[in-house]
Amino acid sequence: MRLRLLGAFLALALLATGGSWYATANADSSAHNGASAISNQAAFRAAMRKLWEDHIVWTRMVIVDVIAGTPDSDAALARLLRNQTDIGDAIKPYFGDAAGTQLTGLLRQHILIAGQLLTAAKAGDTNAFASAKAAWYANAHDIAVFLAAANDKWSLALLDDEMKMHLDQTLAEAVARFGSDWTGDVAAYDAVHVHILHMADTLSDGIIAKFPAAFAH
């Protein structure tokens, strides 16, 4: 009888120990997954910021080159257009290849229309400038509509505001540059830079909220 009681006691002790080990291991695994998710999200945000920083850096290079008439403007424009492909490719794992290609197309229009805007401004053609400006802002709205339709975590009103702010600030940068307002030019670019980081984070947050499992491991 005593032996049976002792055996039962040992069995219960082993079960208790095993249960404790399992709980500890499971907690460790959960903590590791949580840390991985945070790390993955941070890496994704950093990559998105890099893409949009490239966007404003090479936009600035094109503005400077076109106004100054330097021979490197074509190379800068080619690099800027490549950035639009990079941004489109960045959303393909989440929204599909067709959506990524469509976003690239809209962003390429954004750049090409901006080029028309600069050319018209440099030539002093006010009619062409007004037409290009209207087309530029319409394209910005099209980008906002596309993104809002792709992801319900982004509201159209928010994206419209973000895109309009980006265009307003980029236009202020170009106007200051055209006017040889070097202090204003620097201040405008600083404003562009601060805002684009905010916009990149807005896009990242929307993707992370829509696809949390993609960042879990």
N, C-alpha and C positions, 0 to 999 in steps of 0.2 A: 504494500500500500504506500509506504513512504517513498519507494523507488518511483512508483507511478506519479505521485505528487511532485517529486523532484523533477521528473522528466517533463511534466506539464509546465512547471515553473520555468524551466530552461527554454522550452519551446516558446512560451510567451515572451521571455526576455529577448530571444533572438528575433521574434517578430517585431517587438518594439524597436530594437536596434535597427532592423532592416527598414522599418517604416521611417525612422528618423533619417537614415542614410538617403532613402529615396526622396524625402521632402527636401533635404539639403541639396541633393543633386539637381532636383527639379527647380529649386530656387536659383541655383547657380546658372542653370540653363536659361531661365527666364531673364536673369540679369544680363547674361551674355547677349541674348537676342535683343534686349532693350538697348544695350550699348551699341550693338551692330546697327540697329535702326537709326539711332542718333548720328552715328558716324556716316552712314550711307546718305542720310538726308543732308548733312553738312557738306559732304563731297558733291552732292547734286547741286546744292545752292551755289557752291563755289564755281562749279563748271558753268552754270547758267550765267552767273555774274561775268565770268571770263568772256563768254560769247557776246554779251551785250556791251561789255567794255570794248571789245574789238569793234563792235558796230560803231560806237561813238568816236573811237580813236581814228579809224579809217575814214569815217565821214569827215572828221576834222581835217585829215590829210587832203582829202579831195577838195574841201572848201578852200584850204590854203593854196593848193596847187592851181586850181582853176582861176582863182582871183589873181594869183601872181603870174600865171601863164608859164609855169615851170614844166619841163619835159617829162617829169615823172608822174604826171596826172593820170595817164592811162594805166600805169602799173598800180597806182593807189586805188583807182576805180575797180580794176580787176580783183584786187585783194578784198575790197569792200563787198563786191558782188559774191565772192566766195563765202564770205561770212553769212550771207543770207541762206546759202545752201547748208552751212553748218548749223544754223538755228533751226531750219526745217528738219534736218536729220536728227536733231536732239529730241524732237517730240515724236519721231516715228515709233520708238519702242512702246509708247503709251497710246497713241492715237492712230497708228498705222501709217504705212508708206504713202498712201494717197493723200492723207491729211498733211504729212510732212512736206510733200511735193507742192501741195496747194499753198501752204504757208510760205515756202520759198518763193513761189511765183508772185505772191502778194508783196513780199518784202523786196523782191527785185524791182517791182513796179515803184515801190516807195523810193528806192535809190535812183532809178532812172528818171522819175519825175523830178526829184530833187536836183538832178543834173540839169534838167531843162530850166528849172527855176534859177539856178546859178547862172546859166548861160544867158537867160533873158535879162537878169539883173545886170550882168556885166555889159551887155549890149545896150542897156537903157531902154529896152522894149517893154513898156509898161503893160501893154495889152497881153503880150505873151507871158509876162510875169504873173499877171492876175489870173490868167487861164491855168497856168501850171500850179499856182498856189491853190486854186479851187480843186484841181484834180488831186493834188497832194493830200489835202485834208479829207477828201472823199475816200481816197485809198486808205487813209488811217482808220476811217470808220469801217471800211470793209474788213480790215485786219481785226478790229475789235469784234465785229459781228461774227467772223469766222471762229475766233477763239472762244467767244461766249457760247456759240453753238456746240463747240467741241467738248466743253467742260462746264458743267453746271456749278462748279465751285468758283467760277469767275462770272461776275455780273457784267452785262453789256455797259451799264452806266459807268462802272469802275474802269473798264478797259477803254472806253471812249475818253474818259478823263486822263488816263495814263498816256494814251497815244497823242491826244491833243497837247498835253504838257510837253511831251517829247518834241513835237513839231514846233511849238511856240518857242521853246528854248533853243532849238537848233537854228531856227530862223533868226532869233536874236543874236546868236553867235555869228551867223553869216553877215547880218546887217552891220554889226560892230566891225567885222573884218573889212567889209567893203568901205566903211567910213574911216578906216585907219584909226579907229578908237581901240588902241591896243589894251588899255586897262579894262575897258568894257568887254573886249574880246575874251580876255582871260577870265573875267568874272562870269561871263556867259557860259564858257566851257566848264568852269567849276560847277555851275548850276546844272548843266547837262549831265555831268558825271554823277553828282549826288542823286539826281532823279532816276537815272538809268539803273543804278544799283537798287533803288526802291522798286522799280518796275520789274527787274529781274527776280527779286525776292517774291513779288506778288505772283509772278508766273510759276516760280518754283513751289510756293506754298499751295497753289491751286492743284498742281500735278501731284504733290505729295498727299494732299487731302483726298484726291480722287483715286489714287492707286497706292494706298498704304502698304499693301502686301508686297509691292515691288521693292520696298525699302526695308523690309523686315529682317532680311538675312544678309 
